[in-house]
């Protein structure tokens, strides 16, 4: 694993520098921890819940050296997965693989979840988003270990990539909430009373197409803002503000369909035939049950 590890390290350095290195390899300060020690420190950290400072005392290095080593090795371990001694060739890389293996073999799993308090890197330094913010000044980085009944490690917790993805999803939660509210209140997602699941799926796809159309029409729309709203660039208009000026855009668009022809009323049912399949009726607005007349509630006069 030494060659892949060194390749990952050089790739990160190349991305941080923004180009090729300015001095030869080996010209800088040598690593105080060899690859084997870095691997052992990475395995000890989630299994025994030892802080980075304690691991630094065991290996005779600074705490920052242990932190850097764990961040570099942990991603490689997650990609290779954990091997099972009884099953040669089998590697468990995800939680789904671990649960499927335990279900197939009838093995009882032991989950150990811990939160280790660490210092968050300062602003502008790499790795700042790899830590989950907590309520205290020192943020917490979560670690999870899954082992079998014999204590053998089958999976270690979230890698920095997973934590970064969770953090990005947490930042976008308001966008999802506003999108769902816009689909319900403005585009009328839940307004029609559809009778079949297929019709509901088609209506949902129509709303998705309409939302995409509003997104694509942002450069063409005029900002018809309300007095309480602030001016915004055309590239940052919300779909609701684009919808206000969409009627001005639609007048200049070509229509692929022909002009509808006027037609009278349909023939309807034959005279004397009754409607045997009445469509369900849905009340608009409140669903509270009310009396049919004012007289029924003790107020004589006109009916509802």
NORQUI-V656986 format. One record per residue. N is the residue number from 1. SS is DSSP state (hx for helix, st for strand, lp for the rest). PSI is psi in degrees with one decimal (NA if undefined). Layout:
# NORQUI-V656986
n=N ss=SS psi=PSI
n=N ss=SS psi=PSI
This chain:
# NORQUI-V656986
n=1 ss=lp psi=-1.9
n=2 ss=hx psi=-41.9
n=3 ss=hx psi=-48.0
n=4 ss=hx psi=-37.6
n=5 ss=hx psi=-44.6
n=6 ss=hx psi=-34.3
n=7 ss=hx psi=-40.3
n=8 ss=hx psi=-41.4
n=9 ss=hx psi=-44.9
n=10 ss=hx psi=-35.0
n=11 ss=hx psi=-40.3
n=12 ss=hx psi=-39.5
n=13 ss=hx psi=-37.8
n=14 ss=hx psi=-40.7
n=15 ss=hx psi=-35.6
n=16 ss=hx psi=-36.5
n=17 ss=hx psi=-26.0
n=18 ss=lp psi=21.0
n=19 ss=lp psi=-165.6
n=20 ss=lp psi=158.5
n=21 ss=lp psi=152.3
n=22 ss=lp psi=-9.2
n=23 ss=lp psi=165.4
n=24 ss=lp psi=158.3
n=25 ss=lp psi=137.3
n=26 ss=lp psi=-1.1
n=27 ss=lp psi=-22.1
n=28 ss=lp psi=-169.0
n=29 ss=lp psi=135.6
n=30 ss=lp psi=155.1
n=31 ss=lp psi=133.7
n=32 ss=lp psi=-11.3
n=33 ss=lp psi=126.1
n=34 ss=lp psi=171.2
n=35 ss=hx psi=-38.8
n=36 ss=hx psi=-42.1
n=37 ss=hx psi=-36.9
n=38 ss=hx psi=-39.6
n=39 ss=hx psi=-42.9
n=40 ss=hx psi=-41.8
n=41 ss=hx psi=-37.1
n=42 ss=hx psi=-36.7
n=43 ss=hx psi=-33.7
n=44 ss=hx psi=-36.7
n=45 ss=hx psi=-53.6
n=46 ss=hx psi=-24.2
n=47 ss=hx psi=-39.4
n=48 ss=hx psi=2.9
n=49 ss=lp psi=42.9
n=50 ss=lp psi=133.9
n=51 ss=lp psi=162.9
n=52 ss=hx psi=-33.4
n=53 ss=hx psi=-39.6
n=54 ss=hx psi=-39.5
n=55 ss=hx psi=-33.4
n=56 ss=hx psi=-36.3
n=57 ss=hx psi=-36.2
n=58 ss=hx psi=-39.0
n=59 ss=hx psi=-1.3
n=60 ss=lp psi=33.1
n=61 ss=lp psi=176.4
n=62 ss=lp psi=160.1
n=63 ss=hx psi=-38.0
n=64 ss=hx psi=-31.2
n=65 ss=hx psi=-40.7
n=66 ss=hx psi=-42.2
n=67 ss=hx psi=-43.2
n=68 ss=hx psi=-39.2
n=69 ss=hx psi=-42.5
n=70 ss=hx psi=-39.5
n=71 ss=hx psi=-31.3
n=72 ss=hx psi=-37.0
n=73 ss=hx psi=-30.5
n=74 ss=hx psi=-37.0
n=75 ss=hx psi=-37.5
n=76 ss=hx psi=-39.7
n=77 ss=hx psi=-38.2
n=78 ss=hx psi=-35.6
n=79 ss=hx psi=-38.6
n=80 ss=hx psi=-30.1
n=81 ss=lp psi=174.0
n=82 ss=st psi=132.2
n=83 ss=st psi=149.4
n=84 ss=st psi=123.3
n=85 ss=lp psi=-38.5
n=86 ss=lp psi=-19.2
n=87 ss=st psi=90.9
n=88 ss=st psi=138.9
n=89 ss=st psi=-8.7
n=90 ss=st psi=130.1
n=91 ss=st psi=132.3
n=92 ss=st psi=110.3
n=93 ss=lp psi=-24.8
n=94 ss=lp psi=168.1
n=95 ss=hx psi=-33.3
n=96 ss=hx psi=-39.3
n=97 ss=hx psi=-38.8
n=98 ss=hx psi=-46.0
n=99 ss=hx psi=-37.0
n=100 ss=hx psi=-40.1
n=101 ss=hx psi=-42.9
n=102 ss=hx psi=-37.1
n=103 ss=hx psi=-38.5
n=104 ss=hx psi=-36.2
n=105 ss=hx psi=-7.7
n=106 ss=lp psi=40.0
n=107 ss=lp psi=139.0
n=108 ss=lp psi=125.7
n=109 ss=lp psi=149.1
n=110 ss=st psi=120.1
n=111 ss=st psi=129.6
n=112 ss=st psi=106.6
n=113 ss=st psi=128.5
n=114 ss=st psi=159.6
n=115 ss=st psi=117.1
n=116 ss=st psi=126.6
n=117 ss=st psi=125.0
n=118 ss=lp psi=164.8
n=119 ss=lp psi=132.0
n=120 ss=lp psi=135.9
n=121 ss=lp psi=151.2
n=122 ss=lp psi=165.1
n=123 ss=lp psi=139.7
n=124 ss=lp psi=2.3
n=125 ss=lp psi=145.5
n=126 ss=lp psi=148.3
n=127 ss=lp psi=9.1
n=128 ss=hx psi=-36.0
n=129 ss=hx psi=-5.5
n=130 ss=hx psi=2.6
n=131 ss=lp psi=135.2
n=132 ss=st psi=124.9
n=133 ss=lp psi=139.9
n=134 ss=lp psi=-172.9
n=135 ss=lp psi=-18.7
n=136 ss=lp psi=174.6
n=137 ss=lp psi=-39.4
n=138 ss=lp psi=122.7
n=139 ss=lp psi=164.7
n=140 ss=st psi=139.7
n=141 ss=st psi=120.1
n=142 ss=st psi=139.9
n=143 ss=st psi=136.8
n=144 ss=st psi=136.6
n=145 ss=st psi=130.5
n=146 ss=st psi=124.6
n=147 ss=st psi=163.8
n=148 ss=lp psi=-171.4
n=149 ss=lp psi=-17.3
n=150 ss=lp psi=2.3
n=151 ss=lp psi=9.2
n=152 ss=lp psi=133.6
n=153 ss=st psi=127.0
n=154 ss=st psi=-22.8
n=155 ss=st psi=140.3
n=156 ss=st psi=161.4
n=157 ss=lp psi=-171.2
n=158 ss=lp psi=135.1
n=159 ss=lp psi=165.6
n=160 ss=hx psi=-31.5
n=161 ss=hx psi=-41.9
n=162 ss=hx psi=-43.4
n=163 ss=hx psi=-40.1
n=164 ss=hx psi=-37.7
n=165 ss=hx psi=-40.3
n=166 ss=hx psi=-39.0
n=167 ss=hx psi=-40.1
n=168 ss=hx psi=-40.0
n=169 ss=hx psi=-35.3
n=170 ss=hx psi=-36.1
n=171 ss=hx psi=-27.9
n=172 ss=lp psi=8.8
n=173 ss=hx psi=-35.7
n=174 ss=hx psi=-33.8
n=175 ss=hx psi=-40.0
n=176 ss=hx psi=-42.3
n=177 ss=hx psi=-42.8
n=178 ss=hx psi=-34.0
n=179 ss=hx psi=-43.2
n=180 ss=hx psi=-40.5
n=181 ss=hx psi=-37.8
n=182 ss=hx psi=-39.5
n=183 ss=hx psi=-34.8
n=184 ss=hx psi=-46.9
n=185 ss=hx psi=-35.1
n=186 ss=lp psi=-47.9
n=187 ss=lp psi=-9.7
n=188 ss=lp psi=47.4
n=189 ss=lp psi=-42.7
n=190 ss=lp psi=11.0
n=191 ss=lp psi=-50.7
n=192 ss=lp psi=146.2
n=193 ss=lp psi=90.2
n=194 ss=lp psi=149.8
n=195 ss=lp psi=-17.2
n=196 ss=lp psi=150.4
n=197 ss=hx psi=-32.3
n=198 ss=hx psi=-41.0
n=199 ss=hx psi=-37.0
n=200 ss=hx psi=-39.3
n=201 ss=hx psi=-41.7
n=202 ss=hx psi=-40.1
n=203 ss=hx psi=-36.9
n=204 ss=hx psi=-42.0
n=205 ss=hx psi=-35.4
n=206 ss=hx psi=-41.0
n=207 ss=hx psi=-38.0
n=208 ss=hx psi=-41.6
n=209 ss=hx psi=-41.0
n=210 ss=hx psi=-41.4
n=211 ss=hx psi=-41.3
n=212 ss=hx psi=-38.6
n=213 ss=hx psi=-39.2
n=214 ss=hx psi=-36.2
n=215 ss=hx psi=-41.9
n=216 ss=hx psi=-23.0
n=217 ss=lp psi=7.5
n=218 ss=hx psi=-43.7
n=219 ss=hx psi=-20.5
n=220 ss=hx psi=-12.8
n=221 ss=lp psi=150.1
n=222 ss=lp psi=135.8
n=223 ss=lp psi=98.6
n=224 ss=lp psi=72.7
n=225 ss=lp psi=157.4
n=226 ss=lp psi=162.7
n=227 ss=lp psi=-29.9
n=228 ss=lp psi=-10.6
n=229 ss=lp psi=148.5
n=230 ss=lp psi=151.5
n=231 ss=lp psi=140.7
n=232 ss=lp psi=146.7
n=233 ss=lp psi=153.1
n=234 ss=hx psi=-27.1
n=235 ss=hx psi=-7.9
n=236 ss=hx psi=18.9
n=237 ss=lp psi=141.8
n=238 ss=lp psi=158.7
n=239 ss=hx psi=-31.7
n=240 ss=hx psi=-38.9
n=241 ss=hx psi=-30.3
n=242 ss=hx psi=-35.6
n=243 ss=hx psi=-30.3
n=244 ss=hx psi=-38.6
n=245 ss=lp psi=10.2
n=246 ss=hx psi=-26.0
n=247 ss=hx psi=-28.9
n=248 ss=hx psi=-27.8
n=249 ss=hx psi=-40.4
n=250 ss=hx psi=-26.8
n=251 ss=lp psi=-22.1
n=252 ss=lp psi=2.1
n=253 ss=lp psi=148.3
n=254 ss=lp psi=145.9
n=255 ss=lp psi=116.0
n=256 ss=lp psi=-20.5
n=257 ss=lp psi=161.1
n=258 ss=lp psi=164.5
n=259 ss=lp psi=130.6
n=260 ss=lp psi=139.8
n=261 ss=lp psi=142.8
n=262 ss=lp psi=142.3
n=263 ss=lp psi=146.4
n=264 ss=lp psi=-167.2
n=265 ss=lp psi=154.0
n=266 ss=lp psi=167.7
n=267 ss=lp psi=-28.8
n=268 ss=lp psi=-166.7
n=269 ss=lp psi=155.2
n=270 ss=lp psi=151.1
n=271 ss=lp psi=134.0
n=272 ss=lp psi=-13.3
n=273 ss=lp psi=142.9
n=274 ss=lp psi=154.3
n=275 ss=lp psi=109.9
n=276 ss=lp psi=-14.7
n=277 ss=lp psi=82.4
n=278 ss=lp psi=139.0
n=279 ss=lp psi=146.3
n=280 ss=lp psi=143.4
n=281 ss=lp psi=138.4
n=282 ss=lp psi=128.2
n=283 ss=lp psi=144.2
n=284 ss=lp psi=136.0
n=285 ss=lp psi=-133.7
n=286 ss=lp psi=147.7
n=287 ss=lp psi=8.0
n=288 ss=lp psi=141.1
n=289 ss=lp psi=125.8
n=290 ss=lp psi=155.0
n=291 ss=lp psi=153.6
n=292 ss=lp psi=-29.7
n=293 ss=lp psi=162.4
n=294 ss=lp psi=-30.0
n=295 ss=hx psi=-31.5
n=296 ss=hx psi=-25.4
n=297 ss=hx psi=13.2
n=298 ss=lp psi=17.0
n=299 ss=lp psi=90.9
n=300 ss=lp psi=144.8
n=301 ss=lp psi=-149.0
n=302 ss=lp psi=157.0
n=303 ss=lp psi=172.9
n=304 ss=lp psi=NA
